[in-house]
Structures are given as C-alpha cells and as structure tokens.
Amino acid sequence: MVDVFISYSRMDKEPVARLARAIEDEGYDVWWDAELPPHQSYGDVITSKISEAKAAIVVWSADAAASEWVRAEADMARNQKKLVQTALGDIMPPLPFNQIQYADIGDWLGEDDHPSWRKVKASLADLCGRNGPDPTIASASEPAFAPPPPAPEPEPAEQEPIVYATPAPSSNGPLFAGLGFGAIALAAIAAFFLWPQSEAEDPALAGSSSAQQNEDVEIDTGEEPEPEANPPDIPENWILATVEDPDGHSNVRARPTTSSEIVGRAQVGEVFRARREPGNWWPVELSDGTTGYIARRLIRVKGTDEPAPAPTAAPPPQARRVQCTFDNTAFSYDGPCEFTTTGSDGDFTAISLDGPFFMNVSRIALDVTNPEQGVLTGFADDGSSEEIAVTRSTVDRACWEGPLLSFCAR
C-alpha cells in the first residue's frame, strides 16, 4: 500500500523529485518512479498503484498536459475522488481538469511556508487522514466554493499539547466532504470556476485571526454570484465545440482559406473553443493553445449533433472612390475607380470610372492566396476573364505586380 501516487512528465523530473522528497518528509509513502516488475505491464502497475493510493498528485506542465498517460492517470484519480492538482508555473490544466482548483508550485523551492505547498499538505491530510487539514488554508483538491473550516478551539495558555490518536482514513475519500451540498456546489463550480482563484480571492481563506479567537464572530465569505450561461473563459460569441469529419480530424488553418498553412489538428471528440461570426470559417482555440481557423461546416456544438449555426448575413461592403493605375506593355490607366474590400485578408474589387483599365476590361479583382501573394483577375464586358499571379510591391504597398504588369489603388 502507498499513501501518495505522483503523476508527471519525465521532462519535469527535477521539481517532481523535490516534491516527492518533501511529501516523504511529511511521513507519507510515495510512489512516483519505482521500477516496474518485469512480468507486469506499465498500464497494469499504474492502475494498481492509483487504486491503492489514498491520494494522487498530478504535476501539470506543458509536457504533462500533452501526455496521454498523465491525462489518463489524472482522469482515473479524479473518478476515484483522490485527485490533487499542482502546476509548474503559468500552465492551465487541460480540459476538463481546469475546472478543479490547483496549486502553483512553479516557484516553490522546498520552503515549508510556501502557500501552494501548504495547500498540497492540507489536501494530503484530508485524503490520507494524517494530522488533519490546516484550518487557515484551502486544500488544492477542494472545489473553489469550499466553505471555510470551523475555527479551532483555543488552547489554554501554557498548556501542554495533547496528542490524539490518528483516526483511520475513510475508504470513501474525504476529498469532497459533505456530498449533500456537493450537487449544488459542484454545479456552481463547473459553471463559474474554470480559471483558478488567487489565495486572496479564495473564500476558504476569508477567515481572520480575530474570528478564530471568537466563535461568535461570523466569517464573511461574500455572496456567491449567480451562475452564468457560459463560463468566464467562454466570452460572448464563443462556444464549446467539436468537429465531425470522416478523416477523424479537421485541419486548423493559419488563415480562413484552404490554401493557408496547417497549424494544428482538432481530433473528432476533442473539445475546443470556436467564435461565432459571419463567414464560412470560424476562429478556434484548441486545448493546447493552438489558434487558427476551421471550416464552419465541420464544427458541431459540444454535446449535440447540431452543426454550427448559419452565420448572420454580413452587411454589404461599402465602395469608395479612389485613384487607380494600371500599366502593362500595351495599355495604361490612371483615373478614378470604385474600390470595394471583399475579404478580411485584403481581397478587393475595383471598377474603373473613366474608361476601361485595358481593352474592354473595366473590373479587376484580387484574391489573396498567401501572405503578400494573390491572383489578379480582369473581367471583360463579354463575360470572359483572365487571371494573373501577382505579388505585393515591396516599394509601394498600394500596388500589386505581375509579369510586365502593375495595378495600384490609392
């Protein structure tokens, strides 16, 4: 039997070793890097050790969040109500673990009075039944709405400390004590606390020394805000979404076009954020922080088979009068034109107002296909068209240049 199981990425071995030593110094038996018996698989040993342990600490980092093993171990510990979350610096635990409070030990070097280390110790005391939790701090495994613990009875002055026998730990795990209250409290947590609170904001730290000295003084933890329809990390016009794609994943593009480079992939079943906006591409943010665009037709509202709602009609683009110039080896135009922006990445169309640009071509359109590159199309009165690959001028940003051709709009 072990008291504490530690799940981590091998890339974080040095800070995890410091954590393991500190936990052992507190009197707990720790399993975190033992050799595997040659006759057992890694998965079997991990499953056994987590089941045996009274508490399971997960040390989140960028590498740990990307590890399927760490996620699986954290999920198993959460289901068994023994999960204690820590993080090495500015790292947000991945979904759905970002809905549970965690202790940031990124700047902890082993000092006993570090606030995050005190939270870890309080969680271990709750789960392992040793010495009891510190009543002045919130444990790292408690939900953010956990009420402050009752003030301890003051001991008479100069009285010798009384040693009590340590009670046997409960097999049900005291991590979420008071399950009668849990159905309401956890619902509020899921809707309201996707981001961790600082210690100053944590209602569990709202007690004062004067309140502990006088049991008749009520500790004011503040009013609980009403739950919102969307959690704080889902701003207006954003939704939690998944993708439906026969390939098993959808590509995340750097820009809203299929010709743009691929910067990531959203796997089928993976939950991410998407912003509702007009157009056939929606901005997205994956759980690993990757941002880009996914085609709207592939996006589904999380928890349903409903496709992403059709975009509202965008207001028609407004044309403005500018000066356009066109030059090639045979024709030139320098006069007014009606210029309309047709895309967020620089697409436009220009209609000459003082004769054609060349021959019977009075309308020229640009389709930006890559940064600083595009296709210029001239539309003739008879319905024919001609396409020419162009690049943006490095001398004049209002101009696009092709083989023996230039077009400018100012």
URZI-V660744 format. One record per pair of residues at least 24 apart in sequence whose C-alpha atoms are under 6 Angstrom apart, sorted by the first residue. I is the first residue (numbers start at 1). J is the second residue. Records with the same first field share a line. If there is no record, write none. Layout:
I=J / J
//
This chain:
1=52
2=29 / 53
3=28 / 29 / 53 / 54
4=30 / 53 / 55 / 56
5=30 / 31 / 32 / 53 / 56
6=32 / 56 / 57 / 58
7=58
8=59 / 64
9=64
54=128
55=82 / 127
56=82 / 83 / 84
57=84 / 85
58=85
59=86 / 87
60=87
61=88 / 91
84=140 / 141
98=194
99=190 / 194
101=140 / 143 / 196
102=140
103=140
127=173 / 174 / 175
129=169
137=205
138=204
147=204
148=204
151=212
191=231
192=231
237=275 / 276
238=274 / 275 / 276
239=273 / 274
240=272 / 273 / 302
241=271 / 272 / 273 / 300 / 301 / 302
242=269 / 270 / 271 / 299 / 300 / 302
243=268 / 298 / 299 / 300
244=298
252=292 / 293 / 294
253=292 / 293
254=292
256=281 / 293
278=311 / 312
322=410
323=409 / 410
324=408 / 409
325=407 / 408
326=406 / 407
327=405 / 406
328=404 / 405
331=358
333=357
//
